[in-house]
Structures are given as C-alpha cells and as structure tokens.
Amino acid sequence: MSSPTHAADVLIIGGGAGGMSCAITLASAQKKNWFEDRRIIIVDDGTSDLRKARLYNAPGVEPGLLGEDLLKRLEEQLLQYDCATPIPGTVQRAERLPSGKFISTLESGEEILADTLVLATGYKRWDVEGLDHMPQQHPRGGKADRIHLPHDGCYHIEPDLHVAGLLAGGSSQFAIAAGIGAQVAVEILSAWAGKRTHVHDTP
Ligand SMILES: Cc1cc2nc3c(=O)[nH]c(=O)nc-3n(C[C@H](O)[C@H](O)[C@H](O)COP(=O)(O)OP(=O)(O)OC[C@H]3O[C@@H](n4cnc5c(N)ncnc54)[C@H](O)[C@@H]3O)c2cc1C
C-alpha cells in the first residue's frame, strides 16, 4: 500500500446527526490524559436528511431551526476541538487490512488509514464497498427501502467497527440518531480509557 493521504484513530463515514454527534462526543474528551494525541476524521458528502428538515421537537434546539443551520452549528461545535478534522467527500471503499486497521478510499482518490471505523451513512444509502457486511431492511424505517446494519445491541459490528445514527436501526428523529452517535463515542472512549467512562463537564 502506498502512503495514505490521512491517518486517524477514528474515521467516521457520514457527517449527519449520528456521525457529528459521535465526532463531537469523542473530541470532547481530548483533554483526558488517556486520550493522548488521538485524531478523528469525519467524511461527509452533504446529503444529510437534516438538510430537508425544520425542527420543532429536537430537545434543546429552538423550535423552527432549519436542519441546515443545525448542521452548521454541529460543524462549528466540532471545530472547537483541534483533534477533529472534517473532510468533504464521498467514501467509495473501506476495507480491513491484515494489520486490523481500515483503509478507506474517497472518490477524490484520497486514502484514510484508521484504527476504528464508524459507519453513519443514514438509512437511505449504502454505497461503501469492501466491508463484509450488507445492510438489511430497517426494522423501524417505515418504508421497504430503508436500511440498517445489524450489530451486537450496542452498535458494535466487529472489533473496532461500529454503526451509528439511523443505519444502526434507530427511528428517524434527530435526538435518536444523535444519541446513538454519542453512545458509539462512549464505547470507543471506554476502550481507550481501559474502563467504563463518559465525558461530563461542570459549570
Ligand atoms: C423532510 C425531513 C424532515 C425531518 N424533520 C425532522 C424533525 O422535525 N425532527 C426530527 O427529530 N427529525 C427530523 N428528521 C429526521 C432527521 O433528519 C434524521 O433522523 C437524521 O438526520 C438522521 O441522522 P443520520 O446521521 O442517521 O443520517 P443523516 O443525517 O441523513 O446523515 C447521513 C450522512 O452520511 C453521508 N454519507 C452517506 N454515505 C456516504 C459516503 N459513502 N461517503 C461520505 N458521506 C456519506 C451523507 O452525506 C449524510 O450527510 C427529518 C427528516 C426529513 C427527511
């Protein structure tokens, strides 16, 4: 393999509600001593369902906010952490190397090497080739073409491979997609910390 364009501890594919929530929760732990110098990359190609939404029932979000504006806020929130890098683009392929790491290839030809991969591509699309997992019909999607990836009950598919947002089987509400993203982040952080953990701040 030639040198990858980027390397990260976690690559999140999909920067909608689930993926951004996962990235923000992960990055919020960057001052913990066990976080060390870990890096998070999130790749997104701009088709989040939030772009079509106006939200009146997302907890903590003022009623009437456009989903488009909520996505901008999420990106601003993520960018306050220097351990996280959003990259615009489409991931075409992701595969596990003999080393156990994942190599992902973008449409642009860029490659990202990552220890952990989070799939957060929503419940309408699956165009990432190279993994041994095929989406199935979504149990709570409401339409026959909605998809999800089976997992162990806590969004874990196989070692260092997680699924977040609606692709994990949640119903289509911002809070549910974001909540699953946060849970996936907590699972990854707990593995890094070597104990069950979460990230809390106080005033
Ligand atoms: C019209 C409409 C109105 C809605 N109104 C509400 C509402 O009022 N309240 C509410 O709570 N919820 C609402 N929702 C639901 C909410 O938008 C979703 O529940 C939420 O966006 C799902 O989050 P997700 O992360 O699973 O998927 P998404 O937010 O759809 O994000 C998936 C992301 O993955 C990216 N992606 C996919 N494949 C690739 C790839 N190969 N490479 C790179 N990127 C990729 C996409 O570009 C996308 O940005 C609404 C949805 C719609 C469609």
The ligand as a Tripos MOL2 file, in Angstrom:
@<TRIPOS>MOLECULE
LIG
   53    58     1     0     0
SMALL
NO_CHARGES

@<TRIPOS>ATOM
      1 C1        -38.0440   16.0550    5.4500 C.3       1 LIG1
      2 C2        -37.4790   15.6180    6.7740 C.ar      1 LIG1
      3 C3        -37.8680   16.2720    7.9200 C.ar      1 LIG1
      4 C4        -37.3830   15.8670    9.1610 C.ar      1 LIG1
      5 N1        -37.8290   16.5120   10.2810 N.ar      1 LIG1
      6 C5        -37.3960   16.0960   11.4920 C.ar      1 LIG1
      7 C6        -37.8900   16.7100   12.6740 C.ar      1 LIG1
      8 O1        -38.7100   17.6380   12.6200 O.2       1 LIG1
      9 N2        -37.4310   16.2740   13.8710 N.ar      1 LIG1
     10 C7        -36.5040   15.2730   13.9710 C.ar      1 LIG1
     11 O2        -36.1100   14.9340   15.0810 O.2       1 LIG1
     12 N3        -36.0320   14.6610   12.8700 N.ar      1 LIG1
     13 C8        -36.4660   15.0460   11.6320 C.ar      1 LIG1
     14 N4        -35.9930   14.4260   10.5120 N.ar      1 LIG1
     15 C9        -35.1070   13.2500   10.6740 C.3       1 LIG1
     16 C10       -33.6120   13.5690   10.8250 C.3       1 LIG1
     17 O3        -33.1920   14.4200    9.7800 O.3       1 LIG1
     18 C11       -32.8520   12.2290   10.7930 C.3       1 LIG1
     19 O4        -33.3560   11.3790   11.8090 O.3       1 LIG1
     20 C12       -31.3500   12.3810   10.9700 C.3       1 LIG1
     21 O5        -30.8260   13.3000   10.0350 O.3       1 LIG1
     22 C13       -30.6850   11.0270   10.7850 C.3       1 LIG1
     23 O6        -29.3220   11.1300   11.0780 O.3       1 LIG1
     24 P1        -28.2400   10.1290   10.4400 P.3       1 LIG1
     25 O7        -26.9190   10.6030   10.8960 O.co2     1 LIG1
     26 O8        -28.6140    8.7310   10.6590 O.co2     1 LIG1
     27 O9        -28.3810   10.3630    8.8550 O.3       1 LIG1
     28 P2        -28.1730   11.6840    8.0410 P.3       1 LIG1
     29 O10       -28.3710   12.8930    8.9030 O.co2     1 LIG1
     30 O11       -29.0130   11.5590    6.8260 O.co2     1 LIG1
     31 O12       -26.6170   11.6850    7.6850 O.3       1 LIG1
     32 C14       -26.0080   10.7070    6.8970 C.3       1 LIG1
     33 C15       -24.8040   11.3770    6.2490 C.3       1 LIG1
     34 O13       -23.9670   10.3760    5.6530 O.3       1 LIG1
     35 C16       -23.3940   10.9380    4.4780 C.3       1 LIG1
     36 N5        -22.9540    9.8070    3.6300 N.ar      1 LIG1
     37 C17       -23.6510    8.7200    3.2480 C.ar      1 LIG1
     38 N6        -22.8750    7.9000    2.5210 N.ar      1 LIG1
     39 C18       -21.6590    8.4990    2.4560 C.ar      1 LIG1
     40 C19       -20.4180    8.1350    1.8390 C.ar      1 LIG1
     41 N7        -20.2830    6.9870    1.1610 N.pl3     1 LIG1
     42 N8        -19.3720    8.9870    1.9610 N.ar      1 LIG1
     43 C20       -19.4930   10.1560    2.6500 C.ar      1 LIG1
     44 N9        -20.6380   10.5480    3.2570 N.ar      1 LIG1
     45 C21       -21.7010    9.7140    3.1580 C.ar      1 LIG1
     46 C22       -24.4970   11.7710    3.8650 C.3       1 LIG1
     47 O14       -23.9940   12.7930    3.0260 O.3       1 LIG1
     48 C23       -25.1890   12.3430    5.1230 C.3       1 LIG1
     49 O15       -24.7180   13.6490    5.4240 O.3       1 LIG1
     50 C24       -36.4630   14.7920    9.2490 C.ar      1 LIG1
     51 C25       -36.0300   14.1590    8.0840 C.ar      1 LIG1
     52 C26       -36.5430   14.5460    6.8600 C.ar      1 LIG1
     53 C27       -36.0990   13.8290    5.6130 C.3       1 LIG1
@<TRIPOS>BOND
     1     1     2 1
     2     2     3 ar
     3     2    52 ar
     4     3     4 ar
     5     4     5 ar
     6     4    50 ar
     7     5     6 ar
     8     6     7 ar
     9     6    13 1
    10     7     8 2
    11     7     9 ar
    12     9    10 ar
    13    10    11 2
    14    10    12 ar
    15    12    13 ar
    16    13    14 ar
    17    14    15 1
    18    14    50 ar
    19    15    16 1
    20    16    17 1
    21    16    18 1
    22    18    19 1
    23    18    20 1
    24    20    21 1
    25    20    22 1
    26    22    23 1
    27    23    24 1
    28    24    25 2
    29    24    26 1
    30    24    27 1
    31    27    28 1
    32    28    29 2
    33    28    30 1
    34    28    31 1
    35    31    32 1
    36    32    33 1
    37    33    34 1
    38    33    48 1
    39    34    35 1
    40    35    36 1
    41    35    46 1
    42    36    37 ar
    43    36    45 ar
    44    37    38 ar
    45    38    39 ar
    46    39    40 ar
    47    39    45 ar
    48    40    41 1
    49    40    42 ar
    50    42    43 ar
    51    43    44 ar
    52    44    45 ar
    53    46    47 1
    54    46    48 1
    55    48    49 1
    56    50    51 ar
    57    51    52 ar
    58    52    53 1
@<TRIPOS>SUBSTRUCTURE
     1 LIG1         1 GROUP 0 **** ****
